[in-house]
Amino acid sequence: MPNYLNEHFTGERALFKTEDAYIDSCTFDDGESPLKESRDLDVVHSTFGWKYPLWYGKDVNVIECTFLPMARAGVWYTIDASFAHCRFDAPKLFRKCENLSLEDVEFTDAAETLWWNENVKITDANVVHGDYFGMGSKGLTIDHLDLQGNYAFDGCRDLTVTNSVLRTKDAFWNCKNVRVENSYIEGEYFGWNAENVTLVHCEIHSHQGFCYMKNVTLVDCRLVDTDLAFEYCENIDAQILTSVDSIKNPISGKIHCQGVGELIFDDPEIDPKNTWISHE
């Protein structure tokens, strides 16, 4: 196994197609794609300062490393990769990857990050400036995510989120098969056009949330500052522990809550009898 310790690499493709290597306390800058097409890497305590550092990799283990702002589009088309205790200051990271693990990581500029991946596990992540975080990805398991950034998880499939805080407008649009537990979600227009969405013990703040959705289940959830909810939503099964500011034109299902500030049925094509609404 080649070892690289305390080295400074510059120039394009500095360690192109490196295999079975241990890289410790090294710096990569002033050159694109330093580890492109590499395999079986352990990278620790190192810094990436330029674009495309880990493309088309396989079996990559990265620990306590930093990706500086110019290390944009840093990890694409990589299979079987794990990143632990890392800091990412660059946008557009992690696209088209498979079998990806992120543990105890920080994203300081997460715009357009985590797109079109498959089989991703995220544990203990702090994400800011994360517009469109996670778009189009499949098979995500997420625990203890703190996210700030709009349009999160647009078009995702098979997504589980637990113990998280999401401050994101237009979250979970166009999704299928979503389960969120013990989480706090704040943002307008939650979940439009999504199907098979279950929320358990969550608190949601959302203007015009839960619209144009199918198969929505809420179990012991709190809807705070939520108005014009459930418009054109089908097959609702909602157990809500709070009152709802307003509910508008739900298509079908059942809603139990503590009160409704305003119940609106102003679309003549919607039959109110198809939605059972009860409140204390």
TAPEZI-V161020 format. One record per pair of residues at least 6 apart in sequence whose ideal C-beta (glycine too) atoms are under 7 Angstrom apart, sorted by the first residue. I is the first residue (numbers start at 1). J is the second residue. D is the distance in Angstrom with one decimal. If there is no record, write none. Layout:
# TAPEZI-V161020
[[I	J	D] [I	J	D]]
This chain:
# TAPEZI-V161020
[[1	20	5.2] [1	21	6.4] [1	22	5.8] [2	21	4.8] [3	22	4.9] [4	21	6.6] [4	23	4.7] [4	26	5.5] [5	24	4.9] [5	25	6.2] [6	25	4.9] [6	26	6.8] [7	26	4.8] [8	27	4.9] [9	15	6.5] [9	26	6.5] [9	27	7.0] [9	28	4.9] [9	34	5.7] [10	29	6.2] [10	30	4.4] [10	31	5.1] [11	31	4.1] [12	31	4.7] [12	32	5.1] [12	33	6.2] [13	33	5.1] [13	34	6.7] [13	36	5.9] [14	28	6.5] [14	31	5.7] [14	34	4.2] [15	34	5.6] [15	35	5.4] [15	38	6.7] [16	36	5.6] [16	37	6.3] [17	37	4.7] [17	38	6.2] [18	35	6.3] [18	38	4.4] [18	41	6.8] [19	38	6.6] [19	39	4.6] [19	40	5.7] [20	40	4.5] [21	41	5.5] [22	42	4.9] [23	41	6.6] [23	42	7.0] [23	43	4.5] [23	46	5.9] [24	44	5.2] [24	45	5.9] [25	45	4.6] [25	46	6.3] [26	46	4.6] [27	46	6.9] [27	47	4.9] [27	49	6.8] [28	34	4.4] [28	48	5.0] [28	49	6.4] [28	50	6.5] [28	53	6.0] [29	49	3.3] [29	50	5.0] [30	50	6.1] [31	50	5.7] [32	50	6.0] [32	51	4.9] [32	52	5.1] [33	52	4.5] [33	55	6.1] [34	53	5.5] [35	41	6.9] [35	53	5.7] [35	54	5.3] [35	57	6.6] [36	52	6.9] [36	55	4.8] [36	56	6.0] [37	56	4.9] [38	57	5.2] [39	57	6.9] [39	58	4.9] [39	59	5.9] [40	59	4.8] [41	57	7.0] [41	60	4.8] [41	61	6.8] [42	61	4.9] [43	62	4.7] [43	65	6.0] [44	63	4.7] [44	64	5.8] [45	64	5.2] [45	65	6.9] [46	65	4.9] [47	65	6.8] [47	66	4.9] [47	68	6.5] [48	65	6.9] [48	67	4.9] [48	68	6.6] [48	71	4.2] [48	74	6.5] [49	68	4.5] [49	70	5.8] [49	71	6.1] [50	70	5.5] [50	71	6.2] [51	70	6.4] [51	71	6.6] [51	72	5.7] [51	73	6.1] [52	73	5.7] [52	74	6.8] [53	71	5.7] [53	74	5.2] [54	60	6.3] [54	74	6.2] [54	75	4.6] [54	78	5.8] [55	76	5.1] [55	77	5.7] [55	78	7.0] [56	77	4.8] [56	78	6.7] [57	78	4.1] [57	81	6.4] [58	78	6.9] [58	79	4.9] [58	80	5.9] [59	80	5.0] [60	78	6.2] [60	81	4.2] [61	82	5.3] [62	82	7.0] [62	83	4.7] [62	86	6.2] [63	84	5.1] [63	85	6.0] [64	85	4.7] [64	86	6.8] [65	86	5.0] [66	86	7.0] [66	87	4.8] [67	74	5.2] [67	88	4.7] [67	89	6.2] [67	90	5.1] [67	93	6.9] [68	89	5.5] [68	90	6.6] [69	89	4.9] [69	90	5.3] [69	109	6.8] [70	90	6.8] [71	90	4.4] [72	90	4.4] [72	91	5.5] [72	92	5.3] [73	92	4.5] [74	90	5.8] [74	93	4.8] [75	81	6.8] [75	93	5.6] [75	94	5.2] [75	97	6.4] [76	95	4.6] [76	96	5.6] [77	96	4.9] [77	97	6.9] [78	97	4.9] [79	97	6.9] [79	98	4.7] [79	99	6.1] [80	99	4.7] [81	97	6.4] [81	100	5.6] [82	101	4.0] [83	102	5.2] [83	105	6.0] [84	103	4.4] [84	104	6.0] [85	104	5.0] [86	105	5.0] [87	106	4.9] [88	105	6.7] [88	106	6.9] [88	107	4.7] [89	108	4.9] [89	109	5.9] [90	109	6.5] [91	109	5.1] [91	110	6.8] [91	111	4.3] [91	112	5.8] [91	113	6.4] [92	112	4.9] [92	113	6.3] [93	113	5.0] [94	100	6.5] [94	113	6.1] [94	114	4.8] [94	117	6.1] [95	115	4.7] [95	116	5.8] [95	117	7.0] [96	116	5.2] [96	117	6.8] [97	117	4.7] [98	117	7.0] [98	118	4.9] [98	119	5.9] [99	119	4.9] [100	117	5.8] [100	120	4.7] [101	121	4.9] [102	122	4.7] [102	125	5.9] [103	123	4.8] [103	124	6.2] [104	124	4.6] [105	125	5.1] [106	126	4.9] [107	113	6.4] [107	127	4.5] [107	128	6.8] [107	130	6.6] [108	128	6.0] [109	129	5.0] [110	127	4.7] [110	128	6.7] [110	129	5.8] [110	130	3.7] [110	133	5.6] [110	149	6.2] [111	129	5.7] [111	130	7.0] [111	131	5.2] [112	132	5.4] [113	130	6.4] [113	133	5.6] [114	133	5.8] [114	134	4.6] [114	137	6.2] [115	135	4.8] [115	136	5.7] [115	137	6.9] [116	136	4.5] [116	137	6.2] [117	137	4.5] [118	137	7.0] [118	138	4.9] [118	139	5.5] [119	139	4.4] [120	137	6.1] [120	139	6.7] [120	140	4.8] [121	141	4.9] [122	142	4.6] [122	145	6.0] [123	143	5.1] [123	144	6.3] [124	144	4.8] [125	145	5.0] [126	146	4.9] [127	133	6.0] [127	145	6.8] [127	146	6.8] [127	147	4.6] [127	148	6.8] [127	149	6.5] [128	148	4.8] [128	149	6.9] [129	149	5.9] [130	147	5.5] [130	148	6.3] [130	149	2.8] [130	152	6.7] [131	149	4.7] [131	150	5.2] [131	151	5.8] [132	151	4.9] [132	154	6.4] [133	147	6.2] [133	149	5.4] [133	152	4.8] [134	140	6.6] [134	152	5.9] [134	153	4.5] [134	156	6.0] [135	154	4.7] [135	155	5.9] [136	155	4.6] [136	156	6.8] [137	156	5.3] [138	156	6.9] [138	157	4.5] [138	158	5.7] [139	158	4.9] [140	156	6.4] [140	159	4.7] [141	160	5.1] [142	160	6.7] [142	161	4.6] [142	164	6.4] [143	162	4.9] [143	163	5.6] [144	163	5.1] [144	164	6.3] [145	161	6.8] [145	164	4.2] [146	164	7.0] [146	165	4.9] [147	166	4.9] [147	167	6.7] [147	168	6.0] [148	167	4.9] [149	168	5.9] [150	168	5.4] [150	169	4.3] [150	170	5.9] [150	187	6.9] [151	168	7.0] [151	169	6.9] [151	170	4.8] [152	166	6.3] [152	168	4.2] [152	171	4.8] [153	159	6.2] [153	171	6.3] [153	172	5.3] [153	175	6.2] [154	173	4.9] [154	174	5.8] [155	174	4.6] [155	175	6.7] [156	175	4.9] [157	175	7.0] [157	176	5.1] [157	177	5.9] [158	177	4.8] [159	175	6.5] [159	177	6.9] [159	178	4.9] [160	179	4.9] [161	180	4.6] [161	183	5.9] [162	181	4.7] [162	182	5.8] [162	183	6.7] [163	182	5.1] [163	183	6.5] [164	183	4.5] [165	183	6.9] [165	184	4.8] [166	183	6.6] [166	185	4.8] [167	186	4.9] [167	187	6.4] [168	187	4.7] [169	187	4.1] [169	188	4.8] [169	189	6.4] [170	187	6.9] [170	189	5.0] [171	185	6.3] [171	187	5.5] [171	190	5.7] [171	191	6.9] [172	178	5.7] [172	190	6.7] [172	191	4.6] [172	194	5.4] [172	197	6.8] [173	191	6.8] [173	192	5.1] [173	193	5.8] [173	194	6.5] [174	193	4.9] [174	194	6.4] [175	194	4.2] [175	197	6.9] [176	194	7.0] [176	195	5.0] [176	196	5.7] [177	196	4.8] [178	194	6.5] [178	196	6.9] [178	197	4.6] [179	198	4.8] [180	199	4.8] [180	202	5.7] [181	200	4.5] [181	201	6.1] [182	201	5.0] [183	202	5.1] [184	203	5.0] [185	202	6.4] [185	204	4.8] [186	205	4.4] [187	206	6.2] [188	206	6.0] [188	207	4.4] [188	208	6.4] [189	206	6.8] [189	207	7.0] [189	208	5.4] [189	209	6.3] [190	204	6.1] [190	206	4.1] [190	209	3.5] [190	210	6.1] [191	197	5.9] [191	209	6.4] [191	210	5.7] [191	213	5.5] [192	211	5.3] [192	212	5.0] [192	213	6.9] [193	212	5.1] [194	213	5.3] [195	213	6.9] [195	214	4.5] [195	215	5.6] [196	215	4.8] [197	213	6.4] [197	216	5.2] [198	217	4.3] [199	218	5.2] [199	221	5.3] [200	219	4.4] [200	220	6.9] [201	219	7.0] [201	220	5.4] [201	221	6.9] [202	221	4.9] [203	222	4.3] [203	224	6.2] [204	221	6.5] [204	223	5.5] [204	226	6.4] [205	224	5.1] [205	225	4.7] [205	226	6.5] [206	226	5.2] [207	227	5.9] [207	228	6.9] [208	227	7.0] [208	228	4.5] [209	226	5.8] [209	229	5.5] [210	216	6.1] [210	229	5.1] [210	230	4.9] [210	233	5.5] [211	230	6.9] [211	231	4.3] [211	232	5.9] [211	233	6.2] [212	232	5.0] [212	233	6.9] [213	233	4.7] [214	234	4.8] [214	235	6.0] [215	235	4.9] [216	233	6.0] [216	236	5.2] [217	237	4.7] [218	238	4.1] [218	239	6.0] [218	240	6.1] [219	239	5.6] [220	239	5.8] [220	241	5.8] [221	240	5.8] [221	241	6.7] [222	241	5.2] [222	242	4.7] [223	229	6.7] [223	240	5.5] [223	242	5.6] [223	244	5.2] [224	242	6.2] [225	245	6.9] [226	244	5.8] [226	245	5.9] [227	245	3.9] [227	246	4.4] [228	246	5.5] [228	248	4.8] [229	244	5.8] [229	246	7.0] [229	247	5.3] [230	236	6.1] [230	247	5.5] [230	248	7.0] [230	250	4.1] [231	248	4.6] [231	249	4.8] [232	249	6.1] [232	251	5.9] [233	250	5.2] [233	251	6.2] [234	251	4.5] [234	252	5.2] [235	252	5.8] [235	253	5.2] [236	250	5.9] [236	252	7.0] [236	253	2.9] [236	254	6.5] [236	255	5.9] [236	275	6.9] [237	253	5.9] [237	254	6.0] [238	255	4.5] [238	256	6.8] [239	256	5.4] [240	255	6.9] [240	256	6.6] [240	257	3.8] [241	258	6.8] [242	257	6.8] [242	258	5.6] [243	257	6.1] [243	258	4.6] [243	259	3.4] [243	260	6.6] [243	261	6.6] [244	257	5.3] [244	260	5.4] [244	261	6.9] [245	261	4.6] [246	261	5.4] [246	262	4.1] [246	264	6.3] [247	255	6.9] [247	260	5.6] [247	263	5.5] [247	264	6.9] [247	277	6.9] [248	264	4.2] [249	264	6.6] [249	265	6.1] [249	266	6.9] [249	267	4.9] [249	270	5.0] [250	275	4.4] [251	270	6.2] [251	274	6.5] [252	274	4.3] [252	275	5.8] [253	275	5.6] [254	276	4.3] [255	275	6.8] [255	277	4.8] [256	278	5.0] [257	279	5.0] [258	279	6.0] [258	280	5.4] [259	279	4.9] [259	280	7.0] [260	277	6.9] [260	279	5.6] [263	277	6.8] [265	272	4.8]]
